[in-house]
Amino acid sequence: MKRVLIVDDSNTARMVVKRCLEIAGFMDATFLEAANGKEALTLLKQERADLVVTDLNMPVMDGETFLKWVKGSPKTHDIPVVMISSARNPAKEKQVLDMGALAVLGKPVSPEMLRESIGDLVETEDPWAQGMAVEDEKEESE
Amino acid sequence: MNYKKNRLQEIIASAVGETFEEMAFLEVCQVEDPDELMDEESLLRASLLVHDPFPGELCLVAPRSLMADVAMGLFSLEKENIDDLTLFDLLAELLNTIAGKIMNQITPQDATFRLGLPETGVESLADAGAQTVEFYFDGDEKVFSVAASGDAFIAQAEFC
């Protein structure tokens, strides 16, 4: 079962992202929530996450600083991180992508946008798709 | 109404409509004469400053009952379990998203824009002398408004 950490200072924004992830294929995932980068780092010290979806513009610790810490730690650097922002800054977007972010999405996110950026993770979450993959493998080996 | 206001109205109406539909699953439409519909409700207010590249302010003012209806659907809560914190957080996030959509429309494609954090339950943050335009919308038979102020911000609509 996938574990997804959603980081945003708005409870509403976290709920919207959670709903979109569920529709995008993470229906059975366990969702962890944090209100800023600092809280999220504390959570990641105790909990495993397979995916992080974080806002860029947050008080206390913003998304960019949080990403820097995640990608700088051997324990967390492999976790895919999707950044979300209501502002637009091509230079900053390039910077966070260079720092290792998987994608930068504009608000409000949609299931389609998430599916496009985290398609590989969603596919392994879909039991129907997994079942089909097993069937395909069986046919190939026969 | 001049071209400038028409264009700004078109941009704001589009941003408001998309945001409410995508986040609140609510269809909204613009209304011209809202006076009788807005005065009986207790209104909640959120404001947000646009820092760059065109300084200005955006405000969202909505009836408590409309935000409560949206919160009930979004959070799957009973009405009596919805507190003010939830309502203001919802209002602020709606405004934040509306502002992002508006700025995406009026800012050149490769340019940077920067927004402040939304503030709720406050009076206008912008210069009181600045030009202001206000538009009204109806969602589920409840009227709410979105206002934009700031000379540079409003003027930008003429050129986008």
Interface residues (C-beta under 8 A of the other chain):
Chain A: S10 N11 T12 A13 M15 V16 R19 N57 P59 S85 S86 A87 R88 N89 P90 A91 K92 G106 K107 P108 S110
Chain B: T19 E22 M23 L74 F75 T86 D89 L90 A92 E93 L94 N96 T97 A99 G100 M103 N104 T107 D110 A111 T112 F113 R114 L115 L117
